[in-house]
Amino acid sequence: MALEAAASGLPVNRVVAYEPPYVDDDGQRGGAAHEGNLKRLLAAGNRGGAVKYFMRDMVGVPAPFVVIMRLVPWIWRKLAAVAHTLPYDAAVMTSFRIPRARFASIRVPTLVMNGGKTDPRLRNAARMIAELIPAATYRELAKQTHNVEPGILTPAVVEFLEAPAIMTSRRAG
């Protein structure tokens, strides 16, 4: 959302994005096309089914990982609790493809990060987005996954936001 806000020309001074979910750069999965299916599952009260559909059919999470998530009650309960937001994700993310021209128009310092142990598609998307944005910094957080530890993420964000504007346009490893 922050990347979209900056690309739309809203008055933001800096942008921070952790693992923007552009997991289908070839455009085969689609987001908005699945919105109706998600709404039907939710209307039927099938929150878990909506989460499963989103993970498997839209994002492309391998089936064994979805099964594992379902077997870990505290994870699945959290996902099911926010299932009503999935149609919004589908609408906003359209085809999960990086909007290259839009993001290349971002002119504010931007920090794009991913975890070192995350899905390669998210890592590749973060790198590509950082390359598109002229004033972007790319940073990989060692040993982190998509569920980044706040104690690791916070210092990276604070460092970027507190740095002088001239220092925020650099590549970091």
PyMOL commands that set and color helices and strands:
alter all, ss='L'
color gray80, all
select helices_A, chain A and resi 2-7+32-43+47-59+63-71+73-81+83-93+100-104+120-132+150-162+165-168
alter helices_A, ss='H'
color red, helices_A
select strands_A, chain A and resi 15-18+110-115+136-141
alter strands_A, ss='S'
color yellow, strands_A
deselect
rebuild
show_as cartoon
